[in-house]
Amino acid sequence: MADRTPLTPDERAALSARFPDWTVDGEVLRRTWEFVDFAEAWAFMGRVAEVAEELQHHPDWSNSWNRVDLTVTTHSAGQGAGGLTRLDVAFAEAVDALG
């Protein structure tokens, strides 16, 4: 089962060091990738979709030619309020492992 436990203040503070390519923006993690062309960007999105399905955690994202912008947060964190959770951390780790 996905761990939707909200991050502690210490876990939140460690995000920038743990994920230097991601930006903490309020209650979301953001990252942008640039590829050689559209085909590479699209292939990457397919691999991210597999991660999302495996974790049952789906990002907000956009694609423009060779660029992919991704935002992740847990909309059902805590008592119904959105926020960053351990599931978001697991998602970022899995996407980073794609290379």
C-alpha positions in Angstrom: 0.0 0.0 0.0 1.2 3.5 -0.8 2.5 5.4 2.2 0.5 8.7 2.1 2.0 9.8 5.5 2.7 13.6 5.3 6.4 14.5 5.5 7.7 15.7 8.8 9.4 19.1 8.9 12.8 17.4 9.0 11.9 15.3 5.9 10.7 18.4 4.1 13.9 20.2 4.9 16.0 17.4 3.5 14.2 17.3 0.1 16.4 19.8 -1.6 19.6 17.8 -0.7 18.0 14.5 -1.4 16.5 15.6 -4.8 18.8 18.4 -6.1 17.1 18.3 -9.6 13.7 18.8 -8.1 12.2 22.1 -6.7 10.1 22.2 -3.6 7.3 24.7 -4.5 4.9 24.9 -1.5 3.2 21.5 -1.4 4.5 20.1 -4.7 7.8 18.8 -6.1 8.6 20.0 -9.6 11.2 19.0 -12.2 11.9 19.7 -15.9 13.7 17.5 -18.3 15.0 18.4 -21.8 15.7 15.8 -24.4 17.2 15.7 -27.9 13.8 15.7 -29.5 10.1 15.0 -29.2 10.5 11.2 -29.6 12.9 11.0 -26.6 10.6 13.2 -24.5 7.6 11.0 -25.4 9.5 7.8 -24.6 10.4 9.2 -21.2 6.8 10.0 -20.5 5.9 6.4 -21.3 8.4 5.2 -18.7 7.0 7.7 -16.1 3.5 6.5 -16.9 4.6 3.0 -15.9 6.0 4.3 -12.6 2.8 6.2 -12.0 0.6 3.1 -12.6 2.8 0.9 -10.4 2.6 3.3 -7.5 -1.0 4.4 -8.3 0.3 8.0 -8.0 -0.1 10.2 -11.0 1.7 13.4 -11.7 0.5 16.6 -13.3 2.7 17.1 -16.4 3.1 18.8 -19.7 5.2 18.2 -22.8 6.4 20.7 -25.4 8.5 19.2 -28.1 11.7 18.1 -26.2 10.7 19.3 -22.8 8.7 17.5 -20.0 7.5 19.4 -16.9 6.4 17.3 -14.0 4.7 18.2 -10.8 3.8 15.7 -8.0 1.9 16.1 -4.8 -0.5 13.9 -2.8 -4.0 15.4 -3.2 -5.4 13.2 -0.4 -2.7 13.8 2.2 -3.6 14.0 5.9 -7.2 14.9 6.6 -8.2 15.6 3.0 -5.7 18.5 2.5 -3.1 18.1 -0.2 0.6 18.0 0.6 3.9 16.3 0.2 4.0 12.7 1.5 6.3 9.7 1.5 4.5 8.6 -1.6 5.8 11.7 -3.4 9.3 10.9 -2.3 8.9 7.3 -3.6 7.6 8.7 -6.9 10.5 11.1 -7.3 13.0 8.3 -6.4 11.5 6.0 -9.0 11.4 8.6 -11.7 15.0 9.7 -11.0 16.0 6.0 -11.3 14.8 6.0 -14.9 18.0 7.9 -15.8 
